[in-house]
């Protein structure tokens, strides 16, 4: 049986120097915001506010992190954003 081709590149939650991989079903910002909801519910630091050091390697990742932070800030902070996110 043939093996599927290896997946190359990195995703937004684990940026690196490999090429950025665009996901088909969700945007990078959607994925970051979903990870933020999980982090808050698990009482863990939100990755959107504490991005990995490897973030500097990818312009698209830096832009997505900045956009996700803006979404939260424009809602009035993490608590208010969580209220909206949990009801929509």
C-alpha positions, 0 to 999 in steps of 0.5 A: 500500500502506498504511503501518503506524501509527507506533510511539509511546512508549518502551521500557525500554532507551531511557526518555524522556518519551513514554508507556511502551510495554509489550512483549507477549513479554517483561517490562521486567525480562527485557529489562534482564537480557538486555541485561545478559548481552549487555553482560557478554559484550561486555565493556561496561558493564551498562545496568542499573547505568548507566541512561540519564539519561532514566530519571528521566522514567518511573516504570515504567522506574525500577521495572524497573531497580530490580527487575533490579538486585535480581535480580542482587544477590540472586543474589550479584552479576553473576558469580554471576547470570551463572552461573545465567542461563547454565545455565537 
